[in-house]
């Protein structure tokens, strides 16, 4: 996950640096906030609606599941999104 402006957030600084995610945005690895800091409130995350958040899963299936479950619950709660029947 990365908040691309003004302070990006990542799940793992080293992994983000190795994957080139921060460099591609023209940012040093030290500019990133960890996903843990975002989830615990140690970092406020997005404070402006113009800021974009990006989640790029890289080999962490437990994290993918946790974040998708949270997103699904929020979508149901807010009445947004659409249902897809994958068995149809």
C-alpha positions in Angstrom: 0.0 0.0 0.0 1.4 3.4 -0.8 0.0 6.9 -0.2 1.7 8.6 -3.1 1.5 12.1 -1.8 2.8 13.6 0.4 4.2 10.6 2.4 4.0 7.2 0.8 3.1 4.2 2.9 4.4 0.7 2.3 4.1 -2.7 4.0 7.9 -3.2 4.0 10.4 -0.5 3.1 13.1 -2.9 1.9 10.7 -4.8 -0.3 9.3 -1.6 -1.8 12.9 -0.4 -2.5 13.9 -3.7 -4.0 10.7 -3.8 -6.2 11.5 -0.3 -7.4 8.1 1.0 -6.3 9.4 4.1 -4.6 12.1 4.8 -7.1 9.5 4.7 -9.9 7.7 7.5 -8.1 11.0 9.4 -7.7 11.1 8.8 -3.9 13.8 7.5 -1.6 13.0 4.5 0.6 13.2 6.7 3.7 10.1 8.6 2.5 7.8 5.7 3.0 5.6 5.1 6.0 4.9 1.4 6.9 1.5 -0.2 6.5 1.7 -1.0 10.2 2.0 2.7 11.0 -1.0 3.5 8.9 -3.1 0.8 10.5 -2.2 1.7 14.1 -2.7 5.4 13.5 1.0 6.2 14.1 0.8 7.9 10.7 -2.4 9.7 9.5 -2.3 8.3 6.0 -4.3 10.3 3.5 -5.3 13.8 4.8 -6.4 15.1 1.4 -8.9 13.5 -1.0 -6.5 14.3 -3.9 -3.9 11.9 -2.4 -3.9 8.5 -4.0 -3.4 5.2 -2.1 -2.0 2.2 -4.0 -1.9 -1.4 -2.8 0.5 -3.6 -4.7 0.6 -7.2 -3.2 3.9 -8.9 -3.6 4.0 -12.4 -2.2 2.1 -11.8 1.1 -1.2 -13.7 0.7 -2.2 -13.3 4.4 -2.0 -9.5 3.9 -4.0 -9.7 0.7 -6.8 -11.6 2.5 -6.9 -9.2 5.4 -7.1 -6.1 3.3 -9.6 -7.6 0.9 -11.8 -8.6 3.8 -11.6 -5.1 5.2 -12.4 -3.6 1.8 -15.3 -6.0 1.3 -16.8 -5.1 4.8 -16.5 -1.4 4.1 -18.2 -1.7 0.7 -21.1 -3.6 2.2 -21.4 -1.1 5.1 -21.5 1.8 2.7 -23.6 0.1 0.1 -21.1 0.6 -2.7 -19.5 -1.7 -5.3 -21.1 -4.5 -7.2 -21.5 -8.2 -6.7 -20.0 -10.6 -9.1 -21.1 -14.2 -9.4 -17.8 -16.0 -10.2 -19.7 -19.3 -10.7 -22.1 -18.0 -13.4 
